[in-house]
Amino acid sequence: MTDTQELAGLLETLCPMFLLVDQKGCIGQAGSTLQKLRPELPLVGQGFLDVFELIRPRTVTTVPALMSMAGAKLHLKFRDEPRTTLKGLVAPLQQSGGAVINLSFGISILDAVRDYALTSADFSGTDLAIELLYLVEAKSAAMEASRSLNLRLQGAMLAAEEQAYTDTLTGLKNRRAMDHVLGHLILTNSAFALMHLDLDFFKSVNDRLGHAAGDYVLQQAARIMLEETRSADTVARVGGDEFVIIFKGLTQEGTLASIADRLIARLNEPMMFQTQPCSISASIGTALSTQLQVLKAADILHAADLALYQAKRDGRSCHRLYSTLTNVQS
């Protein structure tokens, strides 16, 4: 083994980003990590100043000037893309007239690790870069774990909030959600209609066919209400067989009457549960936010209730508007 080979092996172990440069500036040996940065360009045989551009000191433009920089820090970068910046140190070899130039990434190490897929095996075991990489990896792992935990917590909070506002049997909004929507509409002085719907003869289905049949009817009724309303509307189950529908921005009595008629017609159709017909109907009362001088949630709910009770007194399976009641016409 020649002295040059022995030196190259030693340098490969201690500083795998070294270059052995002869007195003419030609690269004779290159560390494995440094060569990994340019896999398509064999560094051996290339001129050092042809591969690298000296940034500082700018006065170094020739090989003799480079060789005179013993112990001085060099700032350089590749001439081709990606133009990774490097730091270097020149150690002249007296016998050959050449030099050992050891390179490092400096503060650009994180970018280099990302761009060239470097690992700890590409650095000397005593290189502080290894410690930095471990710290970065540990920080990244901790941040990813924290992000994952935050996402899970956020998901759990959203799920809990959604569950708190959802009727578990029908998937509709519940009374709490209705109160929230109603309060927001009143606070923002928005025009809306509130429709109170009650299922007629629902108790007889429960008594005759059992609670499973009753649950099925409630679920089918909920589906029909969702199909006959807009996505912006709020459909809520507020009691056993009672529902409230809030129509934001809709106050035309004719349109609301048409919606109520469609709901009644569809809910009048028998629902088959395990070959058994379940027959119900619906009574509906509707009140408009524009009908009340001072709009309060309790008052508009009461107005819709009055209209609903009038529908039941009039024979059920019908719709009544609060505006048609005697106490409103006065």
TIVEXTOR-641798 format. One record per residue (C-alpha): residue number from 1; residue in one letter; z negated, x negated, y. Coordinates in nm, 3 decimals. Layout:
residues N
+------+--------+---------+---------+---------+
: guza : vexkol :      pz :      px :      py :
+------+--------+---------+---------+---------+
:  NUM :      A :       Z :       X :       Y :
...
+------+--------+---------+---------+---------+
end
This chain:
residues 330
+------+--------+---------+---------+---------+
: guza : vexkol :      pz :      px :      py :
+------+--------+---------+---------+---------+
:    1 :      M :   0.000 :   0.000 :   0.000 :
:    2 :      T :   0.099 :  -0.144 :   0.340 :
:    3 :      D :  -0.130 :  -0.156 :   0.639 :
:    4 :      T :   0.085 :   0.110 :   0.808 :
:    5 :      Q :   0.056 :   0.343 :   0.509 :
:    6 :      E :  -0.318 :   0.288 :   0.490 :
:    7 :      L :  -0.352 :   0.358 :   0.861 :
:    8 :      A :  -0.142 :   0.672 :   0.831 :
:    9 :      G :  -0.358 :   0.799 :   0.543 :
:   10 :      L :  -0.675 :   0.731 :   0.737 :
:   11 :      L :  -0.540 :   0.904 :   1.046 :
:   12 :      E :  -0.429 :   1.204 :   0.840 :
:   13 :      T :  -0.788 :   1.248 :   0.723 :
:   14 :      L :  -0.953 :   1.193 :   1.061 :
:   15 :      C :  -0.701 :   1.336 :   1.305 :
:   16 :      P :  -0.418 :   1.536 :   1.145 :
:   17 :      M :  -0.246 :   1.576 :   1.483 :
:   18 :      F :  -0.171 :   1.205 :   1.525 :
:   19 :      L :   0.157 :   1.025 :   1.594 :
:   20 :      L :   0.241 :   0.667 :   1.509 :
:   21 :      V :   0.487 :   0.552 :   1.774 :
:   22 :      D :   0.666 :   0.215 :   1.771 :
:   23 :      Q :   0.724 :  -0.003 :   2.078 :
:   24 :      K :   1.046 :   0.185 :   2.154 :
:   25 :      G :   0.869 :   0.519 :   2.158 :
:   26 :      C :   1.013 :   0.634 :   1.825 :
:   27 :      I :   0.784 :   0.846 :   1.605 :
:   28 :      G :   0.725 :   0.673 :   1.272 :
:   29 :      Q :   0.452 :   0.895 :   1.128 :
:   30 :      A :   0.327 :   1.243 :   1.221 :
:   31 :      G :   0.014 :   1.424 :   1.115 :
:   32 :      S :   0.057 :   1.728 :   0.889 :
:   33 :      T :  -0.089 :   1.972 :   1.141 :
:   34 :      L :   0.134 :   1.846 :   1.418 :
:   35 :      Q :   0.440 :   1.868 :   1.194 :
:   36 :      K :   0.337 :   2.225 :   1.104 :
:   37 :      L :   0.396 :   2.320 :   1.468 :
:   38 :      R :   0.764 :   2.234 :   1.430 :
:   39 :      P :   0.855 :   2.305 :   1.065 :
:   40 :      E :   1.229 :   2.310 :   1.144 :
:   41 :      L :   1.222 :   1.982 :   1.338 :
:   42 :      P :   1.116 :   1.665 :   1.148 :
:   43 :      L :   0.917 :   1.470 :   1.406 :
:   44 :      V :   0.961 :   1.135 :   1.229 :
:   45 :      G :   1.257 :   0.953 :   1.381 :
:   46 :      Q :   1.244 :   1.148 :   1.708 :
:   47 :      G :   1.170 :   0.988 :   2.044 :
:   48 :      F :   0.824 :   1.081 :   2.167 :
:   49 :      L :   0.952 :   1.155 :   2.519 :
:   50 :      D :   1.240 :   1.357 :   2.370 :
:   51 :      V :   0.994 :   1.590 :   2.191 :
:   52 :      F :   0.720 :   1.605 :   2.454 :
:   53 :      E :   0.721 :   1.649 :   2.830 :
:   54 :      L :   0.444 :   1.471 :   3.021 :
:   55 :      I :   0.276 :   1.704 :   3.269 :
:   56 :      R :   0.008 :   1.462 :   3.386 :
:   57 :      P :   0.026 :   1.191 :   3.489 :
:   58 :      R :   0.371 :   1.271 :   3.624 :
:   59 :      T :   0.442 :   0.902 :   3.682 :
:   60 :      V :   0.476 :   0.844 :   3.307 :
:   61 :      T :   0.850 :   0.876 :   3.241 :
:   62 :      T :   0.920 :   0.568 :   3.026 :
:   63 :      V :   0.789 :   0.427 :   2.699 :
:   64 :      P :   0.637 :   0.113 :   2.864 :
:   65 :      A :   0.453 :   0.337 :   3.109 :
:   66 :      L :   0.330 :   0.546 :   2.817 :
:   67 :      M :   0.205 :   0.237 :   2.631 :
:   68 :      S :   0.014 :   0.129 :   2.939 :
:   69 :      M :  -0.193 :   0.450 :   2.938 :
:   70 :      A :  -0.450 :   0.322 :   2.685 :
:   71 :      G :  -0.764 :   0.535 :   2.699 :
:   72 :      A :  -0.624 :   0.769 :   2.963 :
:   73 :      K :  -0.591 :   1.139 :   2.900 :
:   74 :      L :  -0.243 :   1.282 :   2.878 :
:   75 :      H :  -0.142 :   1.640 :   2.944 :
:   76 :      L :   0.184 :   1.734 :   2.777 :
:   77 :      K :   0.378 :   2.013 :   2.618 :
:   78 :      F :   0.668 :   2.061 :   2.380 :
:   79 :      R :   1.010 :   2.057 :   2.539 :
:   80 :      D :   1.131 :   2.346 :   2.321 :
:   81 :      E :   0.982 :   2.691 :   2.266 :
:   82 :      P :   0.705 :   2.774 :   2.219 :
:   83 :      R :   0.601 :   2.526 :   2.484 :
:   84 :      T :   0.246 :   2.480 :   2.361 :
:   85 :      T :   0.034 :   2.265 :   2.591 :
:   86 :      L :  -0.151 :   1.971 :   2.438 :
:   87 :      K :  -0.388 :   1.693 :   2.535 :
:   88 :      G :  -0.336 :   1.338 :   2.416 :
:   89 :      L :  -0.495 :   0.994 :   2.400 :
:   90 :      V :  -0.301 :   0.669 :   2.353 :
:   91 :      A :  -0.446 :   0.383 :   2.143 :
:   92 :      P :  -0.213 :   0.078 :   2.147 :
:   93 :      L :  -0.160 :  -0.128 :   1.829 :
:   94 :      Q :  -0.162 :  -0.495 :   1.928 :
:   95 :      Q :   0.016 :  -0.633 :   1.623 :
:   96 :      S :   0.312 :  -0.395 :   1.612 :
:   97 :      G :   0.337 :  -0.324 :   1.982 :
:   98 :      G :   0.332 :   0.048 :   1.907 :
:   99 :      A :   0.052 :   0.298 :   1.948 :
:  100 :      V :  -0.143 :   0.577 :   1.789 :
:  101 :      I :  -0.127 :   0.894 :   1.998 :
:  102 :      N :  -0.383 :   1.154 :   1.899 :
:  103 :      L :  -0.314 :   1.508 :   2.019 :
:  104 :      S :  -0.529 :   1.818 :   2.044 :
:  105 :      F :  -0.494 :   2.175 :   2.171 :
:  106 :      G :  -0.783 :   2.175 :   2.415 :
:  107 :      I :  -0.853 :   2.523 :   2.551 :
:  108 :      S :  -0.521 :   2.650 :   2.413 :
:  109 :      I :  -0.651 :   2.627 :   2.056 :
:  110 :      L :  -0.695 :   3.004 :   2.018 :
:  111 :      D :  -0.334 :   3.068 :   2.118 :
:  112 :      A :  -0.219 :   2.790 :   1.885 :
:  113 :      V :  -0.413 :   2.930 :   1.591 :
:  114 :      R :  -0.252 :   3.268 :   1.654 :
:  115 :      D :   0.101 :   3.137 :   1.715 :
:  116 :      Y :   0.113 :   2.894 :   1.424 :
:  117 :      A :  -0.120 :   3.065 :   1.174 :
:  118 :      L :  -0.347 :   2.762 :   1.157 :
:  119 :      T :  -0.663 :   2.755 :   0.946 :
:  120 :      S :  -0.965 :   2.530 :   0.923 :
:  121 :      A :  -0.774 :   2.319 :   0.666 :
:  122 :      D :  -0.539 :   2.209 :   0.946 :
:  123 :      F :  -0.818 :   2.031 :   1.135 :
:  124 :      S :  -1.048 :   1.743 :   1.065 :
:  125 :      G :  -1.375 :   1.850 :   0.908 :
:  126 :      T :  -1.567 :   1.704 :   1.204 :
:  127 :      D :  -1.343 :   1.858 :   1.469 :
:  128 :      L :  -1.536 :   2.081 :   1.708 :
:  129 :      A :  -1.238 :   2.312 :   1.692 :
:  130 :      I :  -1.362 :   2.422 :   1.351 :
:  131 :      E :  -1.691 :   2.535 :   1.502 :
:  132 :      L :  -1.503 :   2.718 :   1.774 :
:  133 :      L :  -1.280 :   2.889 :   1.521 :
:  134 :      Y :  -1.581 :   2.999 :   1.321 :
:  135 :      L :  -1.743 :   3.136 :   1.636 :
:  136 :      V :  -1.425 :   3.319 :   1.734 :
:  137 :      E :  -1.385 :   3.461 :   1.384 :
:  138 :      A :  -1.750 :   3.567 :   1.380 :
:  139 :      K :  -1.715 :   3.726 :   1.723 :
:  140 :      S :  -1.393 :   3.900 :   1.620 :
:  141 :      A :  -1.557 :   4.028 :   1.302 :
:  142 :      A :  -1.859 :   4.147 :   1.498 :
:  143 :      M :  -1.641 :   4.318 :   1.759 :
:  144 :      E :  -1.431 :   4.483 :   1.489 :
:  145 :      A :  -1.745 :   4.600 :   1.312 :
:  146 :      S :  -1.881 :   4.730 :   1.643 :
:  147 :      R :  -1.552 :   4.903 :   1.722 :
:  148 :      S :  -1.541 :   5.058 :   1.377 :
:  149 :      L :  -1.900 :   5.175 :   1.411 :
:  150 :      N :  -1.831 :   5.320 :   1.756 :
:  151 :      L :  -1.527 :   5.504 :   1.621 :
:  152 :      R :  -1.732 :   5.645 :   1.334 :
:  153 :      L :  -2.010 :   5.747 :   1.570 :
:  154 :      Q :  -1.761 :   5.903 :   1.808 :
:  155 :      G :  -1.596 :   6.084 :   1.519 :
:  156 :      A :  -1.933 :   6.204 :   1.395 :
:  157 :      M :  -2.026 :   6.324 :   1.744 :
:  158 :      L :  -1.695 :   6.507 :   1.783 :
:  159 :      A :  -1.732 :   6.659 :   1.438 :
:  160 :      A :  -2.088 :   6.767 :   1.514 :
:  161 :      E :  -1.982 :   6.910 :   1.849 :
:  162 :      E :  -1.690 :   7.092 :   1.688 :
:  163 :      Q :  -1.917 :   7.226 :   1.417 :
:  164 :      A :  -2.165 :   7.344 :   1.679 :
:  165 :      Y :  -1.889 :   7.548 :   1.845 :
:  166 :      T :  -1.719 :   7.675 :   1.528 :
:  167 :      D :  -1.785 :   7.975 :   1.305 :
:  168 :      T :  -1.790 :   7.816 :   0.958 :
:  169 :      L :  -1.662 :   8.123 :   0.773 :
:  170 :      T :  -1.354 :   8.202 :   0.981 :
:  171 :      G :  -1.287 :   7.876 :   1.164 :
:  172 :      L :  -1.291 :   8.065 :   1.494 :
:  173 :      K :  -1.505 :   7.973 :   1.792 :
:  174 :      N :  -1.863 :   8.103 :   1.778 :
:  175 :      R :  -2.079 :   8.271 :   2.041 :
:  176 :      R :  -2.192 :   7.939 :   2.182 :
:  177 :      A :  -1.830 :   7.837 :   2.237 :
:  178 :      M :  -1.752 :   8.173 :   2.392 :
:  179 :      D :  -2.042 :   8.134 :   2.635 :
:  180 :      H :  -1.916 :   7.787 :   2.727 :
:  181 :      V :  -1.559 :   7.907 :   2.793 :
:  182 :      L :  -1.678 :   8.214 :   2.981 :
:  183 :      G :  -1.910 :   8.008 :   3.200 :
:  184 :      H :  -1.632 :   7.762 :   3.283 :
:  185 :      L :  -1.389 :   8.039 :   3.380 :
:  186 :      I :  -1.647 :   8.202 :   3.606 :
:  187 :      L :  -1.744 :   7.868 :   3.761 :
:  188 :      T :  -1.380 :   7.789 :   3.843 :
:  189 :      N :  -1.316 :   8.142 :   3.971 :
:  190 :      S :  -1.034 :   8.189 :   3.719 :
:  191 :      A :  -0.881 :   8.527 :   3.646 :
:  192 :      F :  -0.909 :   8.642 :   3.285 :
:  193 :      A :  -0.947 :   8.936 :   3.051 :
:  194 :      L :  -1.220 :   8.978 :   2.790 :
:  195 :      M :  -1.147 :   9.186 :   2.482 :
:  196 :      H :  -1.430 :   9.297 :   2.253 :
:  197 :      L :  -1.310 :   9.392 :   1.902 :
:  198 :      D :  -1.521 :   9.554 :   1.631 :
:  199 :      L :  -1.405 :   9.609 :   1.271 :
:  200 :      D :  -1.444 :   9.972 :   1.167 :
:  201 :      F :  -1.553 :  10.056 :   0.811 :
:  202 :      F :  -1.633 :   9.691 :   0.738 :
:  203 :      K :  -1.976 :   9.781 :   0.597 :
:  204 :      S :  -1.818 :  10.008 :   0.337 :
:  205 :      V :  -1.606 :   9.715 :   0.211 :
:  206 :      N :  -1.918 :   9.504 :   0.174 :
:  207 :      D :  -2.108 :   9.785 :   0.000 :
:  208 :      R :  -1.823 :   9.875 :  -0.235 :
:  209 :      L :  -1.678 :   9.533 :  -0.325 :
:  210 :      G :  -1.948 :   9.284 :  -0.233 :
:  211 :      H :  -1.991 :   9.005 :   0.021 :
:  212 :      A :  -1.705 :   8.797 :  -0.119 :
:  213 :      A :  -1.465 :   9.077 :  -0.031 :
:  214 :      G :  -1.629 :   9.111 :   0.310 :
:  215 :      D :  -1.587 :   8.739 :   0.377 :
:  216 :      Y :  -1.222 :   8.763 :   0.274 :
:  217 :      V :  -1.163 :   9.050 :   0.516 :
:  218 :      L :  -1.327 :   8.858 :   0.801 :
:  219 :      Q :  -1.109 :   8.556 :   0.729 :
:  220 :      Q :  -0.792 :   8.765 :   0.721 :
:  221 :      A :  -0.890 :   8.944 :   1.040 :
:  222 :      A :  -0.949 :   8.607 :   1.208 :
:  223 :      R :  -0.604 :   8.489 :   1.098 :
:  224 :      I :  -0.441 :   8.801 :   1.243 :
:  225 :      M :  -0.619 :   8.756 :   1.577 :
:  226 :      L :  -0.506 :   8.395 :   1.601 :
:  227 :      E :  -0.149 :   8.495 :   1.520 :
:  228 :      E :  -0.145 :   8.764 :   1.789 :
:  229 :      T :  -0.288 :   8.545 :   2.067 :
:  230 :      R :  -0.182 :   8.230 :   2.250 :
:  231 :      S :  -0.311 :   7.883 :   2.179 :
:  232 :      A :  -0.474 :   7.883 :   2.524 :
:  233 :      D :  -0.672 :   8.198 :   2.444 :
:  234 :      T :  -1.022 :   8.186 :   2.297 :
:  235 :      V :  -1.088 :   8.386 :   1.982 :
:  236 :      A :  -1.456 :   8.393 :   1.885 :
:  237 :      R :  -1.662 :   8.562 :   1.618 :
:  238 :      V :  -1.979 :   8.667 :   1.796 :
:  239 :      G :  -2.143 :   8.881 :   1.528 :
:  240 :      G :  -2.104 :   8.996 :   1.170 :
:  241 :      D :  -1.784 :   9.196 :   1.230 :
:  242 :      E :  -1.758 :   9.155 :   1.607 :
:  243 :      F :  -1.506 :   8.939 :   1.786 :
:  244 :      V :  -1.435 :   8.847 :   2.146 :
:  245 :      I :  -1.096 :   8.733 :   2.274 :
:  246 :      I :  -1.071 :   8.572 :   2.617 :
:  247 :      F :  -0.726 :   8.568 :   2.777 :
:  248 :      K :  -0.716 :   8.308 :   3.054 :
:  249 :      G :  -0.488 :   8.405 :   3.342 :
:  250 :      L :  -0.391 :   8.738 :   3.186 :
:  251 :      T :  -0.497 :   9.051 :   3.372 :
:  252 :      Q :  -0.198 :   9.285 :   3.328 :
:  253 :      E :  -0.337 :   9.599 :   3.167 :
:  254 :      G :  -0.004 :   9.693 :   3.007 :
:  255 :      T :   0.028 :   9.354 :   2.836 :
:  256 :      L :  -0.331 :   9.366 :   2.715 :
:  257 :      A :  -0.282 :   9.717 :   2.579 :
:  258 :      S :   0.025 :   9.601 :   2.386 :
:  259 :      I :  -0.172 :   9.312 :   2.234 :
:  260 :      A :  -0.454 :   9.547 :   2.138 :
:  261 :      D :  -0.210 :   9.793 :   1.979 :
:  262 :      R :  -0.056 :   9.514 :   1.768 :
:  263 :      L :  -0.401 :   9.399 :   1.655 :
:  264 :      I :  -0.503 :   9.752 :   1.559 :
:  265 :      A :  -0.178 :   9.812 :   1.370 :
:  266 :      R :  -0.208 :   9.495 :   1.168 :
:  267 :      L :  -0.579 :   9.538 :   1.097 :
:  268 :      N :  -0.515 :   9.892 :   0.975 :
:  269 :      E :  -0.300 :   9.755 :   0.693 :
:  270 :      P :  -0.501 :   9.733 :   0.365 :
:  271 :      M :  -0.601 :   9.382 :   0.260 :
:  272 :      M :  -0.588 :   9.311 :  -0.113 :
:  273 :      F :  -0.889 :   9.131 :  -0.258 :
:  274 :      Q :  -0.862 :   9.063 :  -0.632 :
:  275 :      T :  -0.629 :   9.362 :  -0.678 :
:  276 :      Q :  -0.869 :   9.583 :  -0.478 :
:  277 :      P :  -0.754 :   9.726 :  -0.143 :
:  278 :      C :  -0.989 :   9.668 :   0.149 :
:  279 :      S :  -0.923 :   9.922 :   0.422 :
:  280 :      I :  -1.060 :   9.872 :   0.771 :
:  281 :      S :  -0.951 :   9.945 :   1.126 :
:  282 :      A :  -1.040 :   9.806 :   1.466 :
:  283 :      S :  -1.185 :   9.947 :   1.786 :
:  284 :      I :  -1.124 :   9.743 :   2.101 :
:  285 :      G :  -1.259 :   9.747 :   2.456 :
:  286 :      T :  -1.121 :   9.530 :   2.736 :
:  287 :      A :  -1.255 :   9.434 :   3.079 :
:  288 :      L :  -1.090 :   9.228 :   3.352 :
:  289 :      S :  -1.260 :   8.965 :   3.565 :
:  290 :      T :  -1.084 :   9.118 :   3.869 :
:  291 :      Q :  -1.269 :   9.448 :   3.818 :
:  292 :      L :  -1.611 :   9.307 :   3.908 :
:  293 :      Q :  -1.708 :   9.228 :   4.266 :
:  294 :      V :  -1.965 :   8.968 :   4.161 :
:  295 :      L :  -1.852 :   8.814 :   3.835 :
:  296 :      K :  -2.128 :   8.734 :   3.586 :
:  297 :      A :  -2.092 :   8.667 :   3.216 :
:  298 :      A :  -2.341 :   8.936 :   3.116 :
:  299 :      D :  -2.169 :   9.193 :   3.338 :
:  300 :      I :  -1.816 :   9.145 :   3.204 :
:  301 :      L :  -1.946 :   9.142 :   2.846 :
:  302 :      H :  -2.128 :   9.467 :   2.919 :
:  303 :      A :  -1.813 :   9.616 :   3.071 :
:  304 :      A :  -1.610 :   9.529 :   2.761 :
:  305 :      D :  -1.888 :   9.677 :   2.543 :
:  306 :      L :  -1.873 :  10.004 :   2.736 :
:  307 :      A :  -1.498 :  10.020 :   2.681 :
:  308 :      L :  -1.546 :   9.943 :   2.311 :
:  309 :      Y :  -1.807 :  10.218 :   2.268 :
:  310 :      Q :  -1.568 :  10.461 :   2.436 :
:  311 :      A :  -1.300 :  10.363 :   2.182 :
:  312 :      K :  -1.542 :  10.438 :   1.899 :
:  313 :      R :  -1.638 :  10.774 :   2.055 :
:  314 :      D :  -1.271 :  10.859 :   2.081 :
:  315 :      G :  -1.227 :  10.829 :   1.704 :
:  316 :      R :  -1.208 :  10.452 :   1.643 :
:  317 :      S :  -0.892 :  10.255 :   1.566 :
:  318 :      C :  -0.798 :  10.262 :   1.933 :
:  319 :      H :  -0.819 :  10.058 :   2.253 :
:  320 :      R :  -0.983 :  10.144 :   2.581 :
:  321 :      L :  -0.977 :   9.966 :   2.917 :
:  322 :      Y :  -1.288 :   9.945 :   3.129 :
:  323 :      S :  -1.080 :  10.048 :   3.430 :
:  324 :      T :  -1.020 :  10.391 :   3.276 :
:  325 :      L :  -1.388 :  10.473 :   3.239 :
:  326 :      T :  -1.546 :  10.725 :   3.480 :
:  327 :      N :  -1.793 :  10.476 :   3.631 :
:  328 :      V :  -1.509 :  10.248 :   3.736 :
:  329 :      Q :  -1.290 :  10.513 :   3.889 :
:  330 :      S :  -1.558 :  10.626 :   4.132 :
+------+--------+---------+---------+---------+
end
